[in-house]
Amino acid sequence: MNWDQAKGNWKEIKGKIKEQWGELTNDDLDIINGRRDQLLGSIQKNYGITIEEAERQIKEFEMHH
């Protein structure tokens, strides 16, 4: 997944992100707005996991989308 393209297709991609990480709110997704670093922080905060685990989950998501 190319995150520059993700910004352009954010409405489409945020639905997939919401499926993967259902605890992220619409407000979270609006703040993230296609920025990988914001997604990383939001996943870490909302799920109470390490930055390394959040990074692993994002990499797995990227491989599938």
Secondary structure, DSSP 4 states (H G I P E B T S, - for coil): --HHHHHHTHHHHHHHHHHH-TTS-HHHHHHHTT-HHHHHHHHHHHHT--HHHHHHHHHHHHHH-
